[in-house]
Amino acid sequence: MATELNGAIKEVRLGTPEVMQAFSAMATAATKAGALDAKTKELIALAISVAIRCDGCVAFHSKAAVKHGATRDEVMETMGMALYMGAGPSLMYAAQAVEAFDQFSDQAKQ
């Protein structure tokens, strides 16, 4: 899903450059390591992605969690919090998030 969205996101970026520049600046500021490291922030983003049921967000933040060294156990605990906060419908997204994490993790190992 992340790869499929890249082209569409590029179109939005080209069509709204000032808005996307501001969005990128906000993303950079929000994900910058501070009291929380980048991995923790990506796990938080992944939990929120599941709780709000955002397919594209699940894919992007699963990939970013892998990139920042998240373990499967950390993702599973994160999914537990997402389920707690998002209830039953989040279970379906938690399954997708774990599947995406596993796929990106397998790719990273190659």
Secondary structure as a PSIPRED ss2 file (coil, helix, strand):
# PSIPRED VFORMAT (PSIPRED V4.0)

   1 M C   1.000  0.000  0.000
   2 A H   0.000  1.000  0.000
   3 T H   0.000  1.000  0.000
   4 E H   0.000  1.000  0.000
   5 L H   0.000  1.000  0.000
   6 N H   0.000  1.000  0.000
   7 G H   0.000  1.000  0.000
   8 A H   0.000  1.000  0.000
   9 I H   0.000  1.000  0.000
  10 K H   0.000  1.000  0.000
  11 E H   0.000  1.000  0.000
  12 V H   0.000  1.000  0.000
  13 R H   0.000  1.000  0.000
  14 L H   0.000  1.000  0.000
  15 G H   0.000  1.000  0.000
  16 T C   1.000  0.000  0.000
  17 P H   0.000  1.000  0.000
  18 E H   0.000  1.000  0.000
  19 V H   0.000  1.000  0.000
  20 M H   0.000  1.000  0.000
  21 Q H   0.000  1.000  0.000
  22 A H   0.000  1.000  0.000
  23 F H   0.000  1.000  0.000
  24 S H   0.000  1.000  0.000
  25 A H   0.000  1.000  0.000
  26 M H   0.000  1.000  0.000
  27 A H   0.000  1.000  0.000
  28 T H   0.000  1.000  0.000
  29 A H   0.000  1.000  0.000
  30 A H   0.000  1.000  0.000
  31 T H   0.000  1.000  0.000
  32 K C   1.000  0.000  0.000
  33 A C   1.000  0.000  0.000
  34 G C   1.000  0.000  0.000
  35 A C   1.000  0.000  0.000
  36 L C   1.000  0.000  0.000
  37 D C   1.000  0.000  0.000
  38 A H   0.000  1.000  0.000
  39 K H   0.000  1.000  0.000
  40 T H   0.000  1.000  0.000
  41 K H   0.000  1.000  0.000
  42 E H   0.000  1.000  0.000
  43 L H   0.000  1.000  0.000
  44 I H   0.000  1.000  0.000
  45 A H   0.000  1.000  0.000
  46 L H   0.000  1.000  0.000
  47 A H   0.000  1.000  0.000
  48 I H   0.000  1.000  0.000
  49 S H   0.000  1.000  0.000
  50 V H   0.000  1.000  0.000
  51 A H   0.000  1.000  0.000
  52 I H   0.000  1.000  0.000
  53 R C   1.000  0.000  0.000
  54 C C   1.000  0.000  0.000
  55 D H   0.000  1.000  0.000
  56 G H   0.000  1.000  0.000
  57 C H   0.000  1.000  0.000
  58 V H   0.000  1.000  0.000
  59 A H   0.000  1.000  0.000
  60 F H   0.000  1.000  0.000
  61 H H   0.000  1.000  0.000
  62 S H   0.000  1.000  0.000
  63 K H   0.000  1.000  0.000
  64 A H   0.000  1.000  0.000
  65 A H   0.000  1.000  0.000
  66 V H   0.000  1.000  0.000
  67 K H   0.000  1.000  0.000
  68 H C   1.000  0.000  0.000
  69 G C   1.000  0.000  0.000
  70 A C   1.000  0.000  0.000
  71 T C   1.000  0.000  0.000
  72 R H   0.000  1.000  0.000
  73 D H   0.000  1.000  0.000
  74 E H   0.000  1.000  0.000
  75 V H   0.000  1.000  0.000
  76 M H   0.000  1.000  0.000
  77 E H   0.000  1.000  0.000
  78 T H   0.000  1.000  0.000
  79 M H   0.000  1.000  0.000
  80 G H   0.000  1.000  0.000
  81 M H   0.000  1.000  0.000
  82 A H   0.000  1.000  0.000
  83 L H   0.000  1.000  0.000
  84 Y H   0.000  1.000  0.000
  85 M H   0.000  1.000  0.000
  86 G H   0.000  1.000  0.000
  87 A C   1.000  0.000  0.000
  88 G H   0.000  1.000  0.000
  89 P H   0.000  1.000  0.000
  90 S H   0.000  1.000  0.000
  91 L H   0.000  1.000  0.000
  92 M H   0.000  1.000  0.000
  93 Y H   0.000  1.000  0.000
  94 A H   0.000  1.000  0.000
  95 A H   0.000  1.000  0.000
  96 Q H   0.000  1.000  0.000
  97 A H   0.000  1.000  0.000
  98 V H   0.000  1.000  0.000
  99 E H   0.000  1.000  0.000
 100 A H   0.000  1.000  0.000
 101 F H   0.000  1.000  0.000
 102 D H   0.000  1.000  0.000
 103 Q H   0.000  1.000  0.000
 104 F H   0.000  1.000  0.000
 105 S H   0.000  1.000  0.000
 106 D H   0.000  1.000  0.000
 107 Q H   0.000  1.000  0.000
 108 A H   0.000  1.000  0.000
 109 K H   0.000  1.000  0.000
 110 Q C   1.000  0.000  0.000
